[in-house]
């Protein structure tokens, strides 16, 4: 699995949201900036070549669906990059940041601790 470009990530976000879609169904999802049908089609085919997307053919029409889950991609690239680049490769620093900036409550931290304890 390789890291996607920003536009490829945008298209994957739409496909993860829709779960399965034709290119014509994806195009209206891109409003800022709008993307042309051919652009979306090209990106989806590139994603298919990279192994992120599959399709079902109905004659000349293709319905696309994600092969890689959003969670798998986040775990591999998004979260890892954020933790490495901004938190000295420390998940503790990440959680501390949210606690110090009041982005997470004590109750939420207790819930996280309970989840961790449950996994042991």
C-alpha positions in Angstrom: 0.0 0.0 0.0 1.4 3.4 -1.0 0.7 6.9 0.2 -1.9 8.6 -1.9 -1.8 12.1 -3.4 -4.1 14.8 -1.9 -6.6 14.4 -4.8 -6.5 10.6 -4.6 -7.3 11.0 -0.8 -10.2 13.3 -1.7 -11.7 10.8 -4.1 -11.2 8.0 -1.5 -13.0 10.0 1.1 -16.0 10.3 -1.2 -15.9 6.6 -2.0 -15.6 5.6 1.6 -18.6 7.8 2.4 -20.7 6.5 -0.5 -19.4 2.9 -0.1 -19.9 2.2 -3.8 -20.6 4.6 -6.6 -20.4 5.3 -10.3 -18.1 8.2 -11.3 -21.3 10.3 -12.2 -22.3 9.9 -8.5 -19.0 11.0 -7.2 -18.6 14.1 -9.3 -21.2 16.2 -7.5 -19.4 15.6 -4.2 -16.5 17.8 -5.3 -17.6 21.4 -4.9 -14.5 23.3 -3.7 -13.0 23.2 -6.2 -15.3 21.2 -8.5 -13.7 18.3 -10.4 -14.6 17.4 -14.0 -16.0 13.9 -14.7 -12.8 12.9 -16.7 -10.6 14.0 -13.8 -12.5 11.9 -11.3 -12.6 9.0 -13.7 -8.8 9.1 -14.2 -8.1 9.3 -10.5 -10.4 6.4 -9.8 -8.7 4.3 -12.4 -5.3 5.2 -10.8 -6.6 4.2 -7.4 -7.7 0.9 -9.0 -4.2 0.3 -10.4 -2.8 1.0 -6.9 -5.1 -1.6 -5.3 -7.3 0.8 -3.4 -10.5 0.5 -5.5 -12.3 -2.3 -7.2 -15.2 -2.3 -9.7 -18.1 -4.2 -10.9 -18.8 -3.8 -14.7 -22.3 -3.4 -16.1 -21.7 -3.3 -19.8 -19.6 -0.2 -20.4 -20.3 1.3 -16.9 -18.3 0.6 -13.8 -19.4 0.8 -10.2 -16.5 1.4 -8.0 -16.0 0.4 -4.3 -13.1 0.8 -1.8 -10.9 -2.3 -1.2 -8.8 -0.6 1.5 -10.8 0.6 4.5 -10.6 4.1 5.7 -9.3 2.8 9.1 -6.5 0.8 7.4 -5.4 3.9 5.5 -5.6 6.1 8.5 -3.6 3.7 10.6 -0.9 3.3 8.0 -0.5 6.9 6.8 -2.5 9.6 8.4 -2.1 8.9 12.1 1.4 7.7 11.8 2.5 10.8 9.9 0.8 13.1 12.4 2.4 11.3 15.4 5.8 11.2 13.7 5.9 14.7 12.3 4.2 16.6 15.2 4.5 14.6 18.4 8.0 13.2 18.3 6.7 9.7 17.4 4.9 9.5 20.8 1.2 8.7 21.2 1.6 9.9 24.8 2.5 13.4 23.5 -0.5 13.3 21.2 -2.9 12.6 24.0 -1.2 15.1 26.3 -1.6 17.8 23.6 -5.4 17.2 23.5 -5.6 17.2 27.3 -3.5 20.4 27.7 -5.5 22.2 25.1 -8.8 21.1 26.6 -9.8 19.2 23.5 -10.5 16.0 25.5 -12.3 15.8 28.8 -11.3 13.8 31.9 -14.3 11.5 31.2 -13.1 10.8 27.7 -9.7 10.0 29.0 -11.2 7.6 31.5 -13.1 5.9 28.6 -9.8 5.6 26.7 -8.1 4.1 29.7 -11.0 1.6 30.1 -10.6 0.6 26.5 -6.9 0.0 27.0 -7.4 -2.0 30.2 -10.1 -4.1 28.4 -7.7 -5.1 25.7 -5.1 -6.4 28.2 
